Amino acid sequence: MKVAKQVAQSEQSLLAKSHAGDADAFSELVRLHSRQIYGLSLKILRNREDAEDNLQNVFCKAFDNINRFKGQSRLSTWLVRITMNEAFMKLRKLRLERSNGHANISNSEREDGTVPEIEDGCPDPERQYIAKELATIALLGLRPLSRDTFFLHKAEGWTSRELAGELGLTVETVKSRLFRARTHMRQQLNAVASNRSAA
């Protein structure tokens, strides 16, 4: 308990210095939180290079906006929100690029007249691709607060009580938000699956 208090006080000191423009203090905050941010980025993006890019983007954004952080929640919570927003924006961009890529492949041919093949060494790639694509569509369809709450609960293992404390909500409100998020995602998945089967 004493160690945790000392860490919190040290972080507050680093924050105060960062607000004053001390780059070294901010670098120390980066060092303290890099592992968590990289791990979360990797969970969402599932690619080391994209996770590393996201880590850099998060801390660049945090540095540019450090004076907007008023300490109403823990710094780690603020960084997690930035991380998730940046990662989901990256996912949207990747989905658009993938969609455009498929369109280009279907409308183009090689010089020898053959259509280029798409290689995928993953086991059962079609099922994995469809499952990941559906989950991404459903998750991106949630409102930001619901999406963040749902992801922290399911992927990061935060309890309803922990989320309530961080978000300034009651436990019942958090549970209600999680329930609505699950219901909305299920509806979206059913709608997408119906559209694909009808196509």
PyMOL commands that set and color helices and strands:
alter all, ss='L'
color gray80, all
select helices_A, chain A and resi 2-19+23-45+48-64+66-68+75-107+125-140+144-154+160-167+171-198
alter helices_A, ss='H'
color red, helices_A
deselect
rebuild
show_as cartoon
